[in-house]
Amino acid sequence: METMAVQFDGVNSVSLTKITVRKPEEGELLIASNFSCVSPGTEMRCLDGTQIQHPGFPILPGYSMSGRVIEVGPGVEMPLGSLVYALGTIDASISLLWGGHSGICLQKADSVIRVPEGVSALDASMTHLAAIALRGLEVAQPKPTDHVLIVGLGPIGQLSSRWFAATGAIVKAVDFCQDRVNIAIRGGIDASVLGAQDLDEWADIVVDATGVPVALAQSFRFAKAKPWGETDHRGAKIIIQGSYPDDFTASYDDCFRKELSLMFPRDSTPADLRNTLAQLANGKLKITDLVRVFAPNDCADAYRSLRSQNSNYVTAVFDWVA
């Protein structure tokens, strides 16, 4: 079956191209995409050719989309027309890095999640990013009295700040970019430009959402020191939510003196995805203010704008229906 898809042709080269996707077999279904959401950090590495396990260009990127079931294979009882969240396509005529930015996606039926009533297709397309941020919260296990500092206000940082604030923790967020700080403030977060206030040894939990080694080094500075001799005082936690393409170094003195715990949430679990959709359904999580919707024909412009980082949105969504 022919469809259109966002293709990374080479380094920093993006186009909309025609691909083919095969028909569903046993246990599989076809999804007509409504929206697909860009994960800027990961996809910029895909576009640069530096993502781990990059298969070589051309590739079909993206790992968070929503759409409606249009065909099912044998053994699948999903009703046609069901709105579902999916990772992407498992088949295409070009190499895949998850394959979410496609007008039609083939997926295993047991890998998709029905979208609950009350959740829009646009919101559902952002499920994976929100669930990644939620995984960081689940790993950190904050107390209501904890001071939590979010460093980096891309999509994961913005979503992390909202998840942590919902627990009652005392949340601050910082970024070098004033536009991103403004987005966080509009979302109800106490945010400021990095360096505008002294946050050294302020936080019980520091969430690094930058993916930038220099910024990560600063994150260690922000973690509270452990008072000497207080055996019942836990050390601070550093939650590594930034996506790093390679190794990074950490300050041994900071880790030792503060008795830091470094925690590495691994993507998200099916439970995180379902919990995210549930919170979207009950209105407790708001996310559409973080995105700008693009037509697939404007995919090259979308990635150029995200690379600049100076705008009133932090990620892009492709509308496959309009």
Phi, psi and omega in degrees: 000133181274145175204170175262151181209153172282125182240131168271108185282328182186189181301121179059027178236120185232139177212164171261126187224163179269132176229174173238146177231134183285167179287155181288142174254192183303131178078009182240164176213161176254139181238128169274117187293139168265303180220149171227137189255136178278135169257097194302313184300309182293315185288331175293325174291322175301318182290329177280345183084014185254359180294138177303139180063028175298126184278356186097150183284154357280156180223159175250109185267183174102140181219027177204112183214163174229153179184183182247140181292127181243345178200143179233150176271177179303139177085000181257127183253010179296125180297139175299141182092353180297134174277126184227155167263142176212159179289317183166209179255148177262359179212138174195166181277002171233167181295149184250136156243072181084324169073036183280335186268066182224144181293332175227135180235137172261132183212155173289136184299326182280003178256352179262160180235128175296135179276127182292158176304142178094351178257125181286159177298326178296309178301316183299329180293341181263007186305317186294317179298315180295324180289327175298314178297321178296324179300323176299319177297316181297323179289320185288326181050063183289152170265155180302335181270357183290144170268121183241126179245123176262122181250112183103120187241044163287193184300319181292319178295317178299314181291321177300317181299323180286320177298312182294320180298327181292343179278349184095358177295159179273107190249133167234156180220146181223153175201158176286338188264121181296323180300317181289324175299317180298322178298315179297318180298317178297335177274007176090014182260141174284099187232153179206164176290137181304126182099351181285342177216157182276110181245013179302129177056038181265327196259140168281329178226126175246124177257111175273114179240032186260316189074013182245116185305321180296318179292324178298321178300323177291326182301324179296327179295328186283344182287142179297146172279149176273122179302132182297131175090351180270096186288339181266006181261114181286151175286163180288164180242139172249118181259113184274093178261345175292146182264116185251130181280348186208186180292157172221164180251157179228153179285114179298320183298316178299313182298317183288309186294326183263359183049054186286147168252122175264125185235137187237087177301134181260098176052239180208159178258164174304326178295322177296319179298315181292322178295320177300313179297323178295319180290328174293320182295323182269004175080008182278347177237125178246129186224343188292344177288353183269352190237160166240136181270130178241150167286145178305328178299337182261024186299322179297319177296323180300314181289325176297318182292323179292326179294330181288330177066004181250090181195177181265024174213162184242351173207175184237152175232135177266129180264110184268000185255319185301000000 
